[in-house]
Amino acid sequence: MSESVHISIKGQPGGQPGGQPGGQSGPGSGPGSGPGGGLGSLPGSHLATAGVALEGAGRGERPAVRSLYIHTPFCAHKCDYCDFYSFVDTQDLQAAFVRRLCAELEALAKHSAGAPLRTIFVGGGTPSLLRVELWRDVLACLSDHYDLGLIRKWQGGDEQEGVLRSWPEAEFTVECNPESASAELFDVLHGGGVGRVSMGAQSFLPKHLSTLQRLHRPERVAVALEAARAAGIARRSLDLIYAVPGQTLEEWAVDVSTALSLGTTHLSCYNLTYEPSTGMTNRLKRGEVTAVDEEVESLMFEHTGLVLERAGLKRYEVSNYAVPGHESRHNLAYWLGEQWLAAGPSASGHVWAGASVQGGGHRFKNVGGMSAYLAGGADGYSPIGDHEPPDPVRALRERVMTGPRLAVGVDVEGVLADAVLVRPACAARLEAAALELVGDGLLLEAVDGGRRRWRVTPGGWLMADFVAKRLMKAVGE
């Protein structure tokens, strides 16, 4: 795949479709496996827990953490392209998982400091596969230990004739698959404060669903969306995947037009990526599938932007489009460097090491094996497989990595001020790199609200990764 084609991000910087970064499954990642990669077994006889980050440097100055990600690892089938921690539950671990998850959520709650949560996102795996009675337990736990007042206030949006009059201040999203979503589930979710669902459609053509090993029939997507609407869930998003082996531009155009016909106000459109150790990559190596030609993939990307723009869905991130006011608030929290707590196996979190993101933050990832996760830690937190302590250089690199992928762009004054503090010569290098990218027609400088911003040009979206890498290079390692 060409370096210029954006490697899709859903959920967080460095992630793949499915809600969270680095949820790699790989061989042996079922319920009995241990932590994959990262720190692995830390010194001593026990794994470190998320307390390393949450109770670490800067906690006293840190404001309340007001976003929460929950990972549910269960799937009816492990799709070949998926690089997230998930497994087919042959041991009926759902009840044990929910008991442990609720204990973890209780331990994490103090870091929200009683402040109303702004966003909750439940991803997977397949959250809609969790049994309804267990969903009731999870939702009750959240209500008992977190302030959901703002989320409930904005649950139905601020709508008039289906149009949001203002951007919601809070949202609660649950990922669902069409084959496992039911009217009963949506009623329970809505009762627990959920105001947004993200539906994994991926394609509306049976042959491409088969290639992706998706289990639902195309017509199930409309049925599930209608059930969510009938339950009162106001905001409904669809996920699509393009550049599926054998897919033509015309077939992708059908997928996009079908998604629009269902009345969705948010679309995430990801190019299929061949991640190491996935079944899809192994099929590619064996010659069982052929990757879509890069030129065709680029045309698919361009077609998506043009058609959705005409339909009123604005691109607000390279792969994400929404009617204004329907953007994913939770995903923007990731991309804008805000804080979020993380619960569930392989879930990743980020908390600042002070009053703002300027000095960098703690990044941590819960252990990815179910046995280790269920064992928990003595402090109630999850064992972790990775922890990156605060690093101002990394924080700056992350800002110039995510900024070009967002329509809002890079806050120039903020980035340059941080650059001077990190490395005095870095600010000049960033300015020079940006000027070069402007000359190449890939970046433009705009003024918004009295502040300078670097934004990718309309014709430069396909090169967003290149722009980000050029700016990251100017920051240095």
N, C-alpha and C positions, 0 to 999 in steps of 0.2 A: 504494500500500500504506500502511496506517495506520502512523503512527509508533509505535503501541503494540505492533505485531507485531514480534517479535524478528527482526532480520536475522541469519540463521544464521552461526555461526562454526565452522569446522572447522580445527583446527590451530593458529591463532594469532589474537590480537586483530586485528580488521580484515580477516580473511580470509574466503573463501568456500569452499564445499565443494570439497575436493580437496587439503587438506593444508597449504597455505602461503598467506600473505597476498599480495595485490597481484600475483599472477602474471598480469597482464593480457596477453592476446594481441593482440587487435585486428587491424586490417589490416596485412598485411606482416610478420607475426611468425613466418614460417617460418624455415628454416635459414639463410637468407642475410641476415636482418634484423639491424639494430644494436640497441643498448640502447634500450628504450622508456622515456621519461619520466625523472623524477628528475634526477640531475646531468648525465646525458648525457655530452657531451664535456667533460671537465674541463680546466682550464688546462694547456697543454703538448700535446705531440703524442700522448700515450698516455692511456688511461683509468686512473684510480686503481684500485687493487686492494683486496681485503678487508683487506690489511695496514694500511690507514688506521685501521680499527677494531681489528683484532686486536693490532696493535703499538702502538696509541695510548695515550692517557692512562689510567693506572690499571693497566696490565698487571702491574706488579711486585707489587701487592697482591691481584690477582685470584686466587681459588681456581681449581682445575682445572675446566675446562668438561666436563661429564659427559653431555651430550646432543648428538645429531647428527641433522640433517635432510639427506636426499639427495633431489634432484629429478631425475626422469627424464622428459624432455619428449615422449616418443614416444607417438603414438596411432594406432589403426587408422582413426579418423574423428574429426574435430573436432565435438563436440556443440554445438548452437546456444546452450545455456545456459552453457557453460563460459567462465570469465573467467581461466583460468590459462594460463601459457605452455605451449603444447603444439603439436605439428604432426604431420602425416602424413609419415613419413620416405620420401620418394621417391628419396633419394640414398644410401641405405644408410650412414647416419652412425653406426650403433650402435657399431661397433668403435672408431671415432675418438673417440666420446663417452666410452667406457669408459676408453680410454687417458688421456684428459685428466682424467676424474673421478678415476682412481687417483692421478695426479700431484697433484691438488688435495687429495685425502684425506691423502696423505703430508705435504704442507705444513701442513695443519691439525692434524695429530696432536700436535704439540708443545704445543698449547694444552689437551690433555687431561692433560698433565703425567704421563703414565703411570698415572693413576688409572683404575680400572675404569669404563667407561661404564655409565650407568644406563639410558639409552634411545637407541634408534636408530629413526628413522621414515623409510621410503622412500615418497615420494608422487610424484604426477605431474599430467598425463600418465597413462600406464599402465605402471607398473613391470613388470607381468606380461607385457608385450609384449617386454621385453628378452630376447634369445635366451639359452637356458639356459647355453651355454658362456661367454657374457659375464657372466652372473650368477656363475658360478664364479670368474671373475677379480675381480669386485667383492668377493665374500665373502672371497677369499684376501687381497686388499689390506687389508680391514678387520682380518682376523685378524693380519696381519703388523705393522700399525702402531698398533693400539689394543688395550687390555686388555678382552677380551670375557668375562673370567672370571665376573663377576657376572651378565651376561646369560645365559651358558650354565648357570649354577647355577639360575637361575629360569626356564629355557626351558620346562620342563614345568609350571611353577607349583608350588604346594605344595597338591596336590589330594588329596582323599579322596572317592571316588565322585562325581567330577566337580565337586566344590565346593571352591573355594579356601579354605584355612584361614587364610591371612593374605595381605595385599596384597603383590603381587610387588615386590621391591626393584628389579627391572630388567626391561626388555622390549625386544624387537626386532620392530617391526611393518613389514609390507610391504602396500601397497595392491594389490589385484588386481581385475581384471574377469573375470566368469564365462567369457566367450568365449575369453580368452587364458590362463586358468589351467589347468595340466595336472598330472597326478600326478608326472611327471618334475620339473617346476619345484618343486613342493612338497617333494619329496624333497631336492632341492639346497638349497632355502631352509632346511629344517630342519637339514640337515647343517652349514649356515653359522651356526646359532645363532638363526634366526628362530623365535619362539614365539607370534607373533600375526599374523593376517591380517585386513585390513579389506576386505570384499567390496562392490563397488559394485553392489548389486541395483537400487536406485532405485525400481522398481515390479515387481509381479508380474502386471500386466495388460498384454497386448500392445499395446493401443491407446495406453497412456500411455508405454510404452517407445518406441513409434514417434514420439510427439510430442517426446519427449526425444532422439530419434535415437540411442537405445541399440541396439547390434547383437545382443545376446544374446537367447535365448529364455528365458522365465521358468523353465523346468525346469532350465536350466543352473546356476542358483544353488545348488540342492540338490546337484547333482553335484559342483560345485567345492568346496563346503563339506565334503562327504564325503571328497573327495580330500585336502583339507588335514588332516582328522581322521586319515585312514589314514596320512598321512605323519608323524604325531606332533605336529602343531601344535595346541597345547592351547587357545589362546584365539582365537575366531573372531567377528568383528564384522560387522554389516551396515549399509550406508548406504541410507536411503530418502529420497525427495523427495516432499513433498506440495504441494498447491495447483498441480498441473499443469493447464494449460488443459483444461477439459472434465471434470475430475475431480470426483466427488461425495464427500460425507462417507462414504457407504456404501462406495464403492470404496476410499477410503483405509483404512477399517476392515478391509477384506479384506487390503490390503497388510500392515497391522500384525499381524493374526492369522496370516497366512501366514508372516511373519518369525518370529513366536514359535513356530510349529509346527516350525520347522527347528532348534530347540534353541539358538539363539544366546543368548549371555549379555551381549551389548552391542549396542545399537542407536543409531545417529546418525540423527536425523530432522530434515531441513532443509526449510524452506519455499523454494519456487522464487523466486529473486530475479532481477529484470530488470536486469542490469548494463549500463552504457553500452557501446556498440559491439559487443555480442554479437548473434549471429544471432537469438536468441529475442526480444531487445528490438526488433530491426528488424522481425520478423514481427508483434510486437504493434503497432508503429506503423503497419504496412501493413494492419492489421485481419485478418490471417490467423489469429491466435489471440486469445482473450479471457482476461484474467486472472480467476482465481477471485474471487468476491465476498469482501470482507474479513470479513464475518460468518461465512461458511462456512469461511474459512481459520482464523479464531479457534476455531471449533468443532472443526476438525481438530486444532489444537494442544492443546485441552483434552482431546479424546478420547484422544490419544496418551498424555498423562500419566496419565490415569485407568486405562487398560487396562494399560499397562506396569507401573504401581505394583502393580496386583492380581496381575500375573504375576511379581512379585518383582524387577523391574528398576527401580531407584531413579533418579530424576533427580538427576544430580550436576552438570550444567551445563544451561543452558536447552534445548539441543537434543540432549543426550546422556544415555543411560540405561544402567544396568548392574546386574547382580547384584553385590552388595557383594564387592569384591575383584577385579572384572573391569573397573574403570575404566581408561581409557587413561592410562597413567602419563606418556607423552610429551606428550599434549595438556595435561595438568595442569601440566607443566613450563612450557609457554607461558603458560597462564592465571595461574599463580602468580608469573610474573616471573623464572623461573630463567634460566640461561644455556644457549645451544645454538649449536653450530657449524653452518654451512650449506655444502653442496656441490651443484654442479649449476647449470645456467642458471636464473636468476630466483629461486633459493633465498634466503631471508631468514634472517639470524642475529642473535643478541643476546648480548653479553658485557658484564659489569659493568665499571665504571670504578674499581673498588676492591674492598673485601672483601665488599660486599653490594650489593643493588639500591638501597639508600637514596639514594645520590647520583645515580642514573640510570645508564644504560648506553649503550653504542654499539649502534645498530641499523644494519644494512647489508643491502643486497640485491644479489646477483650480477647481472651484466648478463643481459638476457633474450634476446639474439640468439645463435644457435648459432655463427655465424662468429666473433664476438668472444669467445665463451666458449672455443671450441676453440683460439684463439690464445693464451689464457692470459696470465699476467703473468710478469715476470722473476723475481719472488719465489716463484713456484709457486702463488700464490693466484689466484682468479678476478678479472677486472676487475669493478668494481661500477657500478651505475647510480644507487644511492642510499646515502647515509651520514648518519645523524642522530647527532651527537655527544652525549655525556652532558648531560642536562638534568633537574635534580631536579624541576622543575614537571611536565614531561612524564611522568616516572616516577610521580609521585603521581597524576596524572590517569589513567594506565594502571591503577593499582591500584584506583581507585574505579570505573573502567569495567568491569574484569573481575570484581571482587568480587561485585557483585549478580547476575551471571550464574551464579555457582557456589553449590551448596547449602551449602558451608562458609561462604560469606558474606565480609564484610569484617572484617579484624582491626582493631577500633576503636582500641585503644591504639597499635598500630603505625602506623596511618595518621595519627592525631592527633599522635603524636610527630614524624613526618616533616613534617607540615603546619606545626608550630610552627617547625621549622628552616627550612623553605622560605619561609613567609610567616606571621608571628605571628598575623595576623588570620584566616588561612585555617582554622585549627582550629575557631574559634568559628562560622564560616560553615558548615563541614561538620556540626557538631553541630546547628545550627539547621535545616539542610536535612534531615538525618536525622529530626529530631523532627517536621518537617512531613510527611515521607513516612510516618512511623509513624501520625500522625494521619489520613492518607489511607487507611490500611489496606494500604499497599503494602510496608512495611518493618516488621520487628520487631527488637527487641534481645534477644539471648540471651547466656547465659554458658556457655562451653564450655571445660573445662580451666582454669577460673579466669580466662579472658579474655573480654572483651566482644566480641560479633560482631553486625554488622548483616546481617540476612538478609531476602531477599524473602519475603513471606508466601506461603502455598500458593495464594492467589487472586491474587497479584501477579506470577506468572511471565510472564504475557502482557505485562506492563508493564515488564519488566526493562530494556529499552532506555531507557525514560523515567526510571526510577530512576537508572540510570547517568549519563544526561545531566544530571540535576538535581544529582548529587553532583559531576560534572565542572565544572559551572557554578560551584559553590561554591568549587572550587579556583581557577578563573580561568584565563586564558591564560598 
